[in-house]
């Protein structure tokens, strides 16, 4: 019996949630925080942005972004 559109959406949603959960779990085991992952993804998507662009994208203040970016750089997770 074919699935209804609603059933397909529910199945896909469950798969995505499970994948995201596994992704976060894997990176947390490696020492990453969810916030660090968010920053790294944002930096990657913006393609070599300055601190102001990162702050705007994350809707945070520039000093907050500067502190986290410095920590990521010190851990060799990003290269500025």
DRENTI-145930 format. One record per residue (C-alpha): residue in three letters; x, y, z negated. Coordinates in steps of 0.2 Angstrom, whole numbers, plus 2048, in hexadecimal, padded with zeros to 3 digits. Example, Ala and Ser with C-alpha at 12.3 -4.5 7.8 and 13.67 -1.06 7.14 Angstrom:
residues 2
ALA83E7EA7D9SER8447FB7DC
end
This chain:
residues 80
UNK800800800UNK807811805UNK80B81E7F7UNK80182E7F7UNK80A83E7F8UNK8088427E6UNK8108317E2UNK81F8347EDUNK8228457E5UNK82183D7D4UNK82D82F7D9UNK83A83C7E1UNK8388477D1UNK83D8397C6UNK84C8347D1UNK8528467D0UNK8508487BEUNK8598377BBUNK86783D7C7UNK86984E7BEUNK8698457ADUNK8778397B3UNK8818487BAUNK8808527AAUNK8848427A0UNK89383E7AAUNK89B8507AAUNK897852797UNK8A1842795UNK8AF84A79EUNK8AF859793UNK8A486579DUNK89686E796UNK88687179FUNK88A88479FUNK89B8817A7UNK8948767B5UNK8878847B8UNK8968917BAUNK8A08857C5UNK8918827D0UNK88D8957D1UNK89F8997D5UNK8A088C7E3UNK88F8927EAUNK8958A47EBUNK8A589F7F3UNK8B38A87E9UNK8A88B67E1UNK8AE8C37D5UNK8A98C47C3UNK89B8D17C7UNK8938C57D4UNK8948B67C8UNK88C8C07BAUNK87E8C67C6UNK87B8B47CCUNK87A8AD7BAUNK8718BC7B4UNK87E8BF7A6UNK8898CE7A1UNK89A8CF7A9UNK8A38CD798UNK89A8BD795UNK89E8B67A6UNK8B08BC7A4UNK8B28B2794UNK8AC8A279BUNK8B58A47ACUNK8C58A77A2UNK8C2897798UNK8BF88D7A8UNK8CF8947B0UNK8D98907A0UNK8D287E7A1UNK8D787D7B4UNK8C587A7B9UNK8C58897C5UNK8D38947CDUNK8D18A67CD
end
